[in-house]
Amino acid sequence: MNVGIVGNEAEKFTPVTEARAREIIRRLLAPADVVLVSGHCHLGGIDIWAEEEYDALPDRRRRPPPLIFPPKELKWSMGYQPRNILIAEHSAVVHNIVVSKYPSSYAGMHFEFCYHCRTKAHVKSGGCWTAKYAKSLGKLAYWHIIRGNV
């Protein structure tokens, strides 16, 4: 089963929340029939950690290669949007892993709420757009919100 794993970039995590994210990723990848689908974000984080965890699986040699869709350009219309559509289309289910708040060290753009989900329950992520798009295709999508950011 093709499982899309998307979420926040690396700088939105601390070592503690990264460890929690990797635990979730390992759990999602554990079934022997899972094939990873992700987007190889140039900012690291969930996409890259999912690739690393997939490559580290004990039965990795018996699984098909992951389906990785990096953006062709680092802009929305010609890069991220088509990449996110491919992730949704090639996944049976999409899991979006996000943090509930920014770490104090995060110097990037801050948003008061996730404008994709219209919520303050988690930090904005392009993974939200991808998961919502997957749902529009009739696929399952789940949000994994990692609380706190110590």
C-alpha positions as CSV (number, residue, x, y, z in Angstrom):
1,M,0.0,0.0,0.0
2,N,1.4,3.4,-1.0
3,V,1.5,5.7,2.1
4,G,2.1,9.4,1.7
5,I,4.1,11.0,4.5
6,V,4.3,14.7,4.6
7,G,4.6,17.5,7.1
8,N,6.6,20.4,8.6
9,E,10.2,21.3,7.6
10,A,13.1,20.5,9.9
11,E,13.5,24.0,11.5
12,K,10.0,23.7,13.0
13,F,11.2,20.8,15.2
14,T,13.4,20.5,18.2
15,P,15.4,17.3,18.9
16,V,12.6,16.1,21.1
17,T,9.8,16.7,18.6
18,E,12.0,15.3,15.8
19,A,12.4,12.1,17.8
20,R,8.6,11.9,18.3
21,A,8.1,12.5,14.5
22,R,10.5,9.7,13.7
23,E,8.6,7.4,16.0
24,I,5.4,8.1,14.1
25,I,7.1,7.6,10.8
26,R,8.6,4.3,11.8
27,R,5.2,3.1,13.0
28,L,3.6,4.1,9.7
29,L,6.3,2.4,7.6
30,A,6.4,-0.8,9.7
31,P,3.8,-2.9,7.8
32,A,5.6,-5.0,5.1
33,D,3.3,-3.9,2.3
34,V,3.9,-0.2,2.8
35,V,5.7,1.8,0.1
36,L,6.7,5.4,1.0
37,V,5.4,8.3,-1.1
38,S,6.9,11.7,-0.2
39,G,8.2,15.0,-1.6
40,H,11.9,15.3,-0.7
41,C,11.6,18.8,0.7
42,H,14.8,20.8,0.3
43,L,14.2,22.2,3.8
44,G,14.5,18.8,5.4
45,G,12.1,17.6,8.1
46,I,9.3,15.0,7.6
47,D,9.9,14.3,3.9
48,I,13.6,13.6,4.4
49,W,13.2,11.7,7.7
50,A,10.6,9.5,6.1
51,E,13.1,8.6,3.4
52,E,15.8,7.9,6.0
53,E,13.5,5.7,8.0
54,Y,12.3,3.8,4.9
55,D,15.9,3.2,3.9
56,A,16.7,1.9,7.4
57,L,13.9,-0.7,7.5
58,P,15.2,-4.2,8.2
59,D,13.2,-5.6,5.2
60,R,14.0,-2.7,2.9
61,R,15.6,-4.8,0.2
62,R,12.4,-6.7,-0.2
63,R,10.3,-3.6,-0.7
64,P,9.8,-1.6,-3.9
65,P,11.7,1.7,-4.1
66,P,9.9,4.7,-2.5
67,L,7.9,7.1,-4.7
68,I,9.6,10.4,-4.2
69,F,8.4,13.6,-6.0
70,P,10.7,16.5,-5.4
71,P,9.4,19.9,-6.7
72,K,10.8,20.8,-10.1
73,E,11.0,24.5,-9.0
74,L,10.9,26.1,-5.6
75,K,7.7,28.0,-6.2
76,W,4.0,27.1,-5.8
77,S,2.5,26.8,-9.3
78,M,5.4,25.1,-11.1
79,G,6.9,23.2,-8.2
80,Y,5.2,22.5,-4.9
81,Q,1.6,22.3,-6.2
82,P,2.3,19.7,-8.9
83,R,4.5,17.8,-6.5
84,N,1.8,17.7,-3.8
85,I,-0.8,16.6,-6.4
86,L,1.5,13.7,-7.4
87,I,1.9,12.7,-3.7
88,A,-1.8,12.7,-3.2
89,E,-2.6,10.8,-6.4
90,H,0.0,8.1,-5.8
91,S,-1.0,7.5,-2.1
92,A,-3.7,5.3,-0.8
93,V,-3.5,7.3,2.4
94,V,-1.7,10.5,3.4
95,H,-0.3,11.2,6.8
96,N,0.6,14.8,7.7
97,I,3.0,15.2,10.7
98,V,3.0,18.7,12.1
99,V,4.0,20.4,15.4
100,S,1.5,22.3,17.5
101,K,3.7,25.4,17.9
102,Y,6.9,26.9,16.6
103,P,10.1,26.3,18.6
104,S,11.6,29.5,20.1
105,S,14.6,29.1,17.7
106,Y,12.5,29.2,14.6
107,A,13.4,32.3,12.6
108,G,11.2,31.7,9.5
109,M,7.8,33.1,8.7
110,H,5.3,32.7,11.5
111,F,1.6,32.4,10.9
112,E,-1.1,32.9,13.5
113,F,-2.9,29.8,12.3
114,C,-2.7,27.1,9.6
115,Y,-4.5,28.8,6.7
116,H,-4.9,25.5,5.0
117,C,-6.9,24.0,7.9
118,R,-8.1,27.3,9.4
119,T,-6.9,26.2,12.9
120,K,-4.5,27.2,15.6
121,A,-4.1,23.6,16.7
122,H,-0.9,23.2,14.6
123,V,1.7,25.1,12.7
124,K,1.0,25.7,9.0
125,S,2.4,23.1,6.6
126,G,2.2,22.4,2.9
127,G,1.5,18.9,4.0
128,C,-1.9,20.1,5.1
129,W,-2.7,21.2,1.5
130,T,-1.5,17.8,0.3
131,A,-3.6,15.9,2.8
132,K,-6.7,18.0,2.1
133,Y,-6.2,17.4,-1.6
134,A,-6.0,13.7,-1.1
135,K,-9.3,13.8,0.8
136,S,-10.8,15.6,-2.1
137,L,-9.8,12.6,-4.2
138,G,-11.7,10.3,-1.8
139,K,-8.5,9.1,-0.1
140,L,-7.9,8.8,3.6
141,A,-5.8,11.6,5.3
142,Y,-4.7,11.8,8.9
143,W,-3.1,14.6,10.9
144,H,-0.5,13.7,13.5
145,I,0.0,16.8,15.7
146,I,3.0,16.7,17.9
147,R,2.2,18.7,21.0
148,G,4.6,21.2,22.5
149,N,8.0,22.1,21.1
150,V,10.6,21.9,23.8
